[in-house]
Amino acid sequence: MKAGVHTSIAGSLENAANRAHKIGCDTFQMFSANPRGWFSRKPSAESCARFRELREAYDLAPLVIHDNYLINLASPSSSIRRKSVAAFRGEIERAVLLGADFLVAHPGSARETKPSAAIRNCVESLRQAASGLPMNGLTILIENTAGQGSAIGRSFEEVAEIIHGVENDLPVGACIDTAHCFAAGYRIDTAKGLKETLQVLDGTIGLNRVKVIHANDSKTDFESHSDRHEHIGKGKIGLEGFRRIVRHPKLRDIPFICETPIDRPGDDKRNLNVMRKLARQRSSRPKVKGLR
């Protein structure tokens, strides 16, 4: 199993790779710039070169970049959508410069419009953002959501509709978040529920299109539509639920990235270690202790 965490770029972009290596990651995710800003400068050629050299030296692959929090490619507001398209185009450009394999995008929020209209906006925004840009091996991944508020992407069908809408224009796949699945109404915490969820996933998005899994437990109840992550095994999905997920033959070869809380120093490494221990277990009664 390839496993990693989301690491911080505080100080410099290279620090994200250094931190991932120090924690013991095989793969990692990062922001390429301020995640709460509309406009960001391109990193210097020297900074990109140092980052790529470090990543190669540490053998960290794949590299996953997450887009920033302000982007809403599905917005009914033309001004917000224009800013979102420009910001996402910047995300693509930086990801290519850094040699990233995947760029994860939240599909956005419908606000006062219907989901069908929001999906059309998202598809067109993605096309505009990527138009004319060389992707150089980068694949855009659409992430499923918990369905909080008016967010689209709460169902695999909605994610699939976005993917199918842009697949002829750019390399595209899916990033599946376990906490979002559970909160959106996919019963992945049970053996029966996981089997049924994977059947729906394969029949809509296609398992072959799932390139990254965000491994997060859920603080909130099943079908809560609330996006609140918890430490692995400490939430509503639980240790046994995650053991089945990381050991499932259709999932275990997909890179897992933890976006779990850091309540105490070292929590990121502890979550990573819990995932790896669960991946080695054969018993249906996990012996791994939780983080606390």
N, C-alpha and C positions, 0 to 999 in steps of 0.2 A: 504494500500500500504506500502510495506517495501522499505525504501529509505535510501541511504547513499552517502558517497563521498569517494574519494581516499585520504587517510591521510598519513602524512609523518612519517617515522621511525627515523627522525633526533634525535640523542641523545640516543635512545634505541628502541628496538622493542615494548616495552610496551607503549611507547609514542603514537604509532599509535592508540592503543585502547583507551588511555586516551583522545586523540584529538577527536576521533569519538564520544565518550561519551559526551564530552564537547559541541560539535556542535549539538548534539541531534540526532545522527544517530540510525537507527534500525539495519543496516548492514553496512559493510565498506569494502574497498579494500586497499591493501598496496603492496609495494615491500617487499620481505623478506631479501634483501641485496642490495648492490650498484647496481642500474639499468644500470650502464655503465661499469661494470667490468666483465671480463671473469671468474674469480675465486673468490669464497667467502667461508669463513669458515662457518662451521655449528654453529648455535647459541648454547650457553651452555645449559645444562639441566636446570640450575636454571633460566636462562632468559626465556626459553620456558615455564617453570612451572608458572612463574609470569605472562607471557602474557596470558596463558590459563585461569588462575584464574581471571584476570581482565576482560577478555572477557566474562566469565561466570557470573561474578558479575554484569557487565553492560548489560547482556542479548543481546549481539550483534551477530546476526546470519542472514544469513550465513557469513562466513569469506571468502573473495575472495582475492587471491594473483595474481598479474600480473607478468609475466616473464620479464626478462631484455631486454633492447633495442638492444643489440648486437647479440642476438641469431637469426640465420637464418637457420632453419631446412630444408629449401628447396634449399639451396645454391648448385650451380653446382661445387663449389670448395670442394674437399674432405677434405682439411685441415680446412676450415671454418666450414664444416659440422661436422667434428670430435669435434672441440671446442664447437660447438653449442649443440651437443648431450651431451657432458660432462656437459656443463653449465645447460642444461635443466634437466638433471638427478639430479643435485644439487638443482634445483628449486623444483623438486618433493620431494626430501628428506627433505628439509627445510619446505615445506608446510605440510608434514605429521607430522613432529616434532611439528609444531605450531597448529596442529589440524584444518587446513583449510578445507573448504568444496569444494572449487573450485580453480583451477589454470588456469588462462587465458593465452592462447598462441597465438601470431601472427603467421600465417602460414608461412610467409617468403617471399623471393623475388626470382624470377626466374633468374634474371640477364640476361645473354645472351642466356639462354635456353628457350625452349617452356614451356608454363604453364603445359602441361600434364606431362613433365619430372620433373618439379619442384614439382608437387603434389605427384608424386611417391617418390621423395626424402624426402618430408615432412613426408609422411606416414611411410617410413622405418626409418627415424630419430626418430619419436615418439616411434616406437616399440623398437628401440635400447635403447632409454633413459629410458624407463619404464621397460625394461626387468629385471625380477627377483625381482623387488621392491614391498614390501607390500604397497598397496594404502590406507588402513585403512579408507575408506570412502571418499577419495579424488577423484574428477572427473576433468579430463582435459577438458577445454572448448576452442574450436577453434573460434577465433574472426574474423568476416568479416572485410574486409578492404575497403578503399575508392578507391582502384585501382590505387594508385599513382605509377608512374614509372612501374616497372615490378613486383609489389606485386601481389601474388596470393591471393585468397579468396575474390576477388572483387564481385563475384556473389554467391548467395546461392547454386547454383549447385556445385561450386568449394569447398565451405565449406562442403557440404554434401558428396562430393567424398572423402575428407580427413577423415571425420567421419566414413563413411562406410568402409574405408580402414583399420581402426584400432579398430573398435568396438569389434572385437573378441579377442583383445589382452589387452585392458585396458578400464576402465570406461571413457566415452567420451560424450560430448554434445557440445552446442554452446553458445557463448556470442555474442549478436547482438548489434552493436553500431549504434545509430540513425544517427549521423553525417556521419558515413561511408556509411550507406544505402543511404542517400540523395545524397552524393557526387558521389556514384557509379552508380546512375541512378534509384533509387527506390523512387517514388513520395510520400513519407510518409507525406508530408505537406498538402495534401488534403484528404478529406473523401474518395473519389473514389480511390485515389492512395494508401491510407493506406489499404483499403479493398483488392485491387489487390495484394499489396505487401505481405499481410498476407496469401493470397491464394497460392502465389508462395513459400513463406517460409514454409508453412505447407506441400506443395507437394514435397519439396526437402529435407530440413533438418528435418522437422517435428516440430510443435510447442511444442510438449512434450519434445523435446530435448533442447529447449531454457531455460537455467537455470538462466541467468543473462542478464540484458539489461544495456548497457552503455548509459546513458541519456545525450546526448550532442547536443546542437544546432550547426549549421554549419555557419562558417564565409563566406564560399564560395558558389557559385551558384550550382544549380542542375546539376548533371552529370559533375562536375568540376574535379573529381578524385583528389581532393586536401584535405588532412587530416588536417583541421584547426577547432578546437573546439571554440564554442562561448557560452556565458551565456544563460541559458534557456529563450527563448522568445525574445532574442535580435538578433538572427540570421535568416537564411533563412527558417527554419522550423516554427518558430514563436510560440507565446503563444497558439493560437488556435490549431495548429498542435500538440503541446505537450499535450494539454488538451484531445484531442481525443486519443492520445497514452496511457496516464496514466489511462484513464477511460475505455479503451477498455476491454470488458469482457474476451478476450483471452490473454490479456497482464497484467492486473492490479494485478494479483497474483504473477507475476515474480518480484524478487528484482530489483530495479533500483539503479544504481550507477552513480553519476555525476563525470565526469572527466573534469569539466569546468575550465576556467582560474581563477587565483586569481590575479586580477589587483589591488584590494584594500583589506586590511584586512577585513575579514568577508564575502568575496564573496562566499566562499564555503557554509556557513550557509544560505546566502541569496538564493542561487540557490536551496538548499534543501527545504527551505520554499516555494519558488515559485512552486516547484513540488508538494508539499503537498496541497497548495491552489488550484492548477489546478485539483488535484485529487478529491477535494470536490465539484467542480463546475459542475452544470448541464446545465447552459446557454451556447449557442453556441457563445456568445459574452463575452469572458473572461474579468473580472473586475480587474484582477491582474495587478498591475503596474510592469514594468520591473525593472531591478536592478539599472537603472540610471534614 
